[in-house]
Amino acid sequence: MYKQYLKQSLQLLKQNKLFSSIYIIGTGLAISMVMIVAIVYYIKITNIYPETNRDRMLVAESLIERDKSNTFTNSSSFSYSAVKEYFYSLKSAEAVTAVFRIYGLTPYIQLSDNKTRVPVQVKYTDNAYWKVFNFSFVDGKPYSQSDFISGIHTMVISESLAKEIFGSVNATGKTLSMDFTEYRISGVVRDVSYATPETFAQAWVPYTCRDDFKAGFNGISGLLGGMKVYILCHSSSDADKISKEVSDKFQRYTNSQKKVRIELTGQPELYWKSVFRTWTNVPQNWKEIIKSYSLLLMLFLMVPAINLSSMISSRMNERVSEIGVRKAFGAPRHSLLNQILFENLVLTCLGGIAGLLFSYILILLGHNWLLSVFDTWTSPLPEGVEVIFSPSMLINPTIFMVTFIACLILNLLSAILPAWISLRKNIVDSLNTKN
């Protein structure tokens, strides 16, 4: 039966080339919007190199320090003392790492001619960073715990930076000068895309190399600073237990203080939840988040569905006599409805393929700004950096499944009402082509 439906659908494509082309393009543009949203959040949320543990990772970005008399409020990331006391000591976590975030001027690497300077994106980490995130080393290895504790000037660099500076990825043991300080290369890793912001860098350095890593910000508690924390769970089911352990630690601190209390606003939270966090110092309102994204997806699907429904309605008027003949020969209404929906599903699936192509074209054209299109706060790309998407980010079963589901929804929204109206006409009216 469905084989016959498919043959009829292909025949209708040939007979109504203009209608079919407009329908496919309109469907493709609608679905491409859904695909862009899906691809953007797939890249932001799913496990992607080297952030392959996102599904069992917790993130703690900031805390709030309040006077118990509510006369002042401070908010910032964590200080080194807070990380050491309340996170590194976690018993239920597999690993904990902290990144010391520096805002300001971009460091430069001085080449051997002492004239050329190369801007470099640097992340200041601890040695556990290499366990929480799965980097692929093409040469050497990460800096060790003893290197980190000693504050030795050592560095891991990216593959492309090694080739630019040394002409080869075999850079382990060599030295380079960054901001007039010598660093020894301990290893070289495969390049990381800017699309994975928690790990993107061209060089990774122990934060103990910096003299200011213990310095906190102004506040009473001494817990405010510049560190962001990532907690690796043994499994995602441990997330609540670890969050409670962290919460209990800070609650005990608050109970021991007379003037200040600490609030974590729901942190540490699962990585995918942190992606939707707008304010680091405000608890997330999931009802509003779900509502806003549901409305956005409905807008992407409902508006084109209404337009396509009008086109299908006009087309159905042309087929009223055909439907009347088939009903006269005993064709049941549900069989006719299935055929009409199947015919439109073929068109919609072709539109879905077009939508995928449109979305990939838009992504390639807007690769440098697309990932920030749904962000409340954006920042310009660092000097000399481009956003690169790997094939695994764009071509995967999840994206194709979202495409197919979007096709089904759009097909039902656009086709079922005009089809049902046409099928409700009695046989006499259907056979009267003037009506």
C-alpha positions in Angstrom: 0.0 0.0 0.0 2.7 2.5 1.0 4.7 1.6 -2.0 1.7 2.6 -4.1 1.4 5.8 -2.1 5.1 6.6 -2.8 4.6 6.1 -6.5 1.6 8.4 -6.5 3.5 11.0 -4.5 6.4 11.0 -7.0 3.9 11.3 -9.8 2.3 14.3 -8.2 5.8 15.8 -7.8 6.2 15.7 -11.5 2.8 17.0 -12.3 2.9 19.9 -9.9 6.5 21.1 -10.1 5.9 24.7 -9.1 3.8 23.7 -6.1 6.2 21.0 -5.1 9.2 23.3 -5.3 7.6 26.1 -3.3 6.4 23.5 -0.7 9.9 21.9 -0.4 11.7 25.2 -0.1 9.2 26.6 2.4 9.4 23.5 4.5 13.2 23.5 4.2 13.5 27.1 5.5 11.2 26.4 8.4 13.1 23.2 9.4 16.5 24.8 8.9 15.6 27.2 11.8 14.7 24.3 14.0 17.9 22.6 12.9 20.1 25.5 13.8 18.7 25.6 17.3 19.2 21.8 17.6 22.8 22.0 16.3 23.7 24.9 18.4 22.5 23.3 21.6 23.8 19.9 20.6 27.3 21.4 20.3 26.8 23.2 23.6 25.5 20.3 25.6 26.5 16.9 24.3 29.9 15.1 24.8 32.4 16.6 22.3 36.1 16.4 22.3 37.7 17.2 24.6 34.7 17.8 26.8 33.6 14.1 26.6 32.5 13.9 30.2 29.8 16.6 30.1 27.1 14.1 30.9 28.6 13.4 34.3 30.1 16.8 35.1 29.0 19.5 37.6 29.9 23.1 37.2 30.2 25.7 40.0 30.9 29.2 38.7 30.1 31.7 41.4 28.8 32.3 44.9 27.0 35.1 46.7 28.2 36.7 49.9 25.5 38.5 51.9 25.5 40.3 55.2 23.1 38.6 57.5 21.5 42.0 58.1 21.1 42.4 54.3 23.1 45.6 54.1 25.4 44.4 51.3 25.8 41.7 48.6 28.9 40.6 46.8 29.1 38.0 44.0 32.0 36.5 42.2 33.8 33.3 41.3 35.6 31.3 43.9 38.9 32.1 45.6 41.7 29.6 45.8 41.0 29.1 49.5 37.4 28.3 48.8 38.3 25.8 46.1 40.9 24.2 48.3 38.7 24.0 51.4 35.3 23.2 49.8 35.9 21.5 46.5 39.3 19.8 46.3 38.3 18.0 49.5 35.1 16.4 48.1 35.0 12.7 49.0 32.2 11.6 46.6 33.7 13.0 43.4 36.0 11.2 40.9 38.0 14.4 40.2 37.8 18.1 40.8 39.5 20.8 38.8 39.6 24.6 38.9 40.4 27.1 36.2 41.9 30.4 37.2 40.2 32.9 34.8 42.2 36.0 33.8 40.5 38.9 32.1 42.6 41.6 30.3 45.4 41.7 27.9 46.2 38.7 25.7 49.6 37.1 26.4 52.1 37.0 23.6 54.8 34.4 22.7 58.1 35.9 21.5 59.7 34.0 18.7 63.4 33.3 18.5 64.0 36.4 16.3 62.9 38.5 19.3 60.9 40.6 16.9 57.8 38.6 16.1 55.1 38.2 18.7 52.3 35.7 18.5 49.1 36.2 20.5 48.0 33.1 22.4 44.9 32.1 24.2 45.9 30.7 27.6 44.1 28.7 30.3 45.5 28.5 33.8 44.6 25.1 35.3 45.6 22.5 37.9 46.9 19.0 37.1 43.4 17.4 37.6 42.2 19.3 34.6 43.7 16.6 32.4 41.6 14.0 34.1 38.3 15.8 34.0 38.8 16.7 30.3 39.9 14.1 27.8 42.6 15.7 25.6 44.3 13.8 22.9 48.1 14.2 23.2 50.0 14.0 19.9 53.3 14.4 21.8 54.5 14.4 25.4 52.1 14.4 28.3 50.3 16.9 30.7 52.2 18.6 33.5 52.3 16.5 36.7 51.0 17.1 40.1 54.6 17.9 41.3 54.9 20.5 38.5 51.7 22.1 39.6 52.5 22.1 43.3 56.0 23.5 42.7 54.7 26.2 40.3 57.2 25.2 37.7 56.9 27.2 34.5 55.7 24.4 32.2 53.1 24.4 29.4 51.0 22.2 27.2 50.4 23.7 23.8 48.1 23.0 20.9 49.1 21.2 17.7 48.7 24.2 15.5 50.7 26.4 17.8 53.5 23.9 17.9 53.6 23.8 14.1 53.6 27.6 14.0 56.4 28.1 16.4 58.5 24.9 16.0 57.5 23.7 12.6 56.5 20.3 14.1 54.3 18.8 16.7 57.4 17.2 18.3 57.9 20.1 20.8 58.2 18.2 24.1 61.1 19.4 26.2 61.6 22.6 24.1 61.1 26.1 25.6 59.4 29.2 24.5 59.0 32.7 25.9 55.6 34.0 26.9 55.4 37.6 28.0 59.2 37.4 28.6 59.0 34.3 30.8 60.5 31.0 29.8 58.2 27.9 29.8 59.1 24.3 29.1 56.8 22.3 26.8 55.5 19.2 28.5 53.1 18.1 25.8 51.2 18.9 22.6 47.5 18.2 22.2 45.2 18.0 19.3 43.6 21.4 18.5 40.5 22.4 20.5 37.6 24.2 18.8 36.3 27.6 20.2 32.9 25.8 20.2 34.0 24.0 23.4 34.6 27.1 25.6 35.5 25.3 28.8 38.6 23.8 27.2 39.4 26.1 24.3 42.9 27.5 24.4 46.2 27.4 22.5 48.3 26.9 25.7 47.6 25.5 29.1 49.7 26.5 32.1 49.6 25.6 35.9 47.9 28.5 37.6 50.5 28.2 40.4 52.9 29.9 37.9 51.1 33.1 38.6 51.8 35.1 41.7 48.2 36.3 42.1 46.4 32.9 42.1 45.8 33.1 45.9 44.6 36.6 45.8 40.9 37.0 46.4 38.5 39.8 45.8 37.2 42.3 48.3 34.7 40.8 50.7 34.3 39.6 54.3 34.4 35.8 53.7 37.6 35.5 51.7 35.8 33.1 49.4 35.5 35.4 46.4 38.1 35.1 43.6 38.6 34.2 40.0 38.2 30.4 39.9 35.6 28.3 38.1 35.2 24.7 39.3 34.4 21.5 37.4 33.5 18.3 39.3 33.6 14.9 37.6 31.1 12.4 39.0 31.7 8.7 38.9 28.3 8.6 37.2 25.5 11.1 36.5 23.5 9.5 39.3 26.0 10.9 41.9 25.3 14.5 40.9 22.7 15.2 43.7 24.9 13.6 46.3 27.9 15.7 45.3 25.8 18.9 45.1 24.5 18.2 48.6 28.0 17.6 49.9 29.1 21.0 48.6 26.0 22.7 49.9 26.4 21.2 53.3 30.0 22.4 53.5 29.1 26.0 52.7 26.1 25.8 55.0 28.4 24.8 57.9 30.5 27.8 57.1 27.5 30.1 57.1 26.3 28.7 60.4 29.7 29.4 61.9 29.6 33.1 60.9 27.9 36.0 62.7 27.9 38.5 59.9 27.9 36.8 56.5 26.1 34.0 54.8 26.9 32.2 51.5 24.5 31.3 48.7 25.3 29.1 45.8 22.1 29.7 43.7 21.7 26.0 42.9 25.3 25.3 42.1 27.1 23.1 41.5 24.8 22.0 38.7 25.0 19.5 35.8 26.9 20.9 32.8 23.8 21.0 30.5 22.0 23.1 33.1 24.8 25.5 33.3 24.5 26.2 29.6 21.1 27.8 30.2 22.3 30.0 33.1 21.9 33.7 32.3 23.0 35.2 35.6 25.7 33.5 37.7 24.3 34.9 40.9 20.5 34.3 40.2 18.8 30.9 40.5 17.5 29.6 37.2 13.8 29.8 36.5 13.2 26.6 34.5 9.5 27.3 33.9 10.5 30.5 32.0 13.3 28.8 30.2 11.1 25.9 29.0 8.3 28.4 28.1 10.6 30.7 26.0 12.1 27.8 24.0 8.8 26.1 23.5 7.4 29.4 22.1 10.4 29.8 19.9 10.1 26.3 18.4 6.3 26.7 18.0 6.9 30.0 16.1 9.4 28.3 13.8 6.9 25.5 13.0 3.4 27.1 13.3 4.0 30.1 11.0 5.2 28.1 8.0 2.6 25.4 8.8 -0.2 28.0 8.4 1.3 29.1 5.0 1.8 25.5 3.8 -1.7 24.6 5.0 -3.1 27.3 2.7 -1.2 25.8 -0.2 -2.4 22.3 0.6 -6.0 23.5 0.9 -5.8 25.0 -2.7 -4.3 21.8 -3.9 -7.0 19.7 -2.2 -9.7 21.7 -4.0 -8.1 20.5 -7.3 -8.4 16.9 -6.2 -12.0 17.0 -4.8 -13.4 15.1 -7.8 -10.7 12.5 -7.5 -11.5 12.0 -3.9 -15.2 11.8 -4.7 -14.6 9.0 -7.2 -12.6 7.0 -4.8 -15.2 7.4 -2.1 -17.9 6.4 -4.6 -16.0 3.1 -5.1 -15.9 2.4 -1.4 -12.5 3.9 -0.3 -12.8 4.4 3.5 -12.1 7.9 4.8 -9.1 6.9 7.0 -7.4 5.3 3.9 -7.8 8.5 2.0 -6.5 10.5 4.9 -3.5 8.2 5.3 -2.7 8.6 1.6 -2.9 12.4 1.7 -0.8 12.6 4.8 1.8 10.2 3.3 2.0 12.3 0.1 2.6 15.4 2.1 5.1 13.6 4.3 7.2 12.7 1.2 7.2 16.4 0.4 8.0 17.4 4.0 10.8 14.9 4.2 12.3 16.3 1.0 11.9 19.7 2.7 13.7 18.3 5.7 16.6 17.3 3.6 16.7 20.8 2.1 16.4 22.2 5.6 19.5 20.3 6.7 21.4 21.6 3.7 20.2 25.1 4.4 21.2 24.9 8.1 24.6 23.6 7.2 25.1 26.4 4.7 24.0 29.0 7.3 26.3 27.5 10.0 29.3 27.6 7.6 28.5 31.2 6.7 27.9 32.3 10.3 30.3 30.0 12.1 32.0 32.8 14.0 28.8 34.2 15.6 26.2 31.5 15.4 27.0 29.8 18.8 26.3 33.1 20.6 23.1 33.9 18.9 20.9 32.7 21.8 23.3 34.0 24.5 22.3 37.0 26.7 25.9 38.1 27.0 28.4 37.9 24.1 32.0 38.8 23.6 34.0 39.3 20.5 36.2 36.5 19.2 39.8 36.6 20.5 42.4 37.9 18.0 43.3 35.4 15.3 40.6 32.9 16.4 37.9 31.3 14.3 35.2 28.9 15.3 35.7 25.5 13.7 33.1 22.8 13.6 34.1 19.2 13.3 32.1 16.7 11.3 30.9 15.0 14.5 29.4 18.2 15.7 27.2 18.6 12.6 26.5 15.1 11.3 25.1 12.7 14.0 22.0 10.6 14.6 20.5 13.1 17.1 20.4 15.9 14.5 18.8 13.6 11.9 16.2 12.4 14.5 15.3 16.0 15.3 14.9 16.7 11.6 12.6 13.7 11.1 10.5 14.7 14.2 10.2 18.3 12.9 9.1 16.9 9.5 6.4 14.9 11.2 5.1 17.8 13.3 5.1 20.2 10.3 3.4 17.6 8.2 0.6 17.1 10.7 0.2 20.8 11.4 0.0 21.8 7.7 -1.8 18.8 6.1 -4.3 17.3 8.5 -6.9 20.2 8.6 -7.3 20.8 4.9 -7.3 17.0 4.3 -10.0 16.5 6.9 -12.2 19.3 5.5 -11.9 17.9 1.9 -12.8 14.4 3.1 -15.9 15.5 5.0 -17.6 16.6 1.8 -20.2 14.2 0.6 -19.8 12.2 -2.6 -22.2 14.3 -4.7 -20.5 17.6 -3.8 -17.1 16.0 -4.4 -18.1 14.8 -7.9 -19.4 18.2 -8.8 -16.2 19.8 -10.0 -17.9 23.3 -10.0 -17.9 23.2 -6.3 
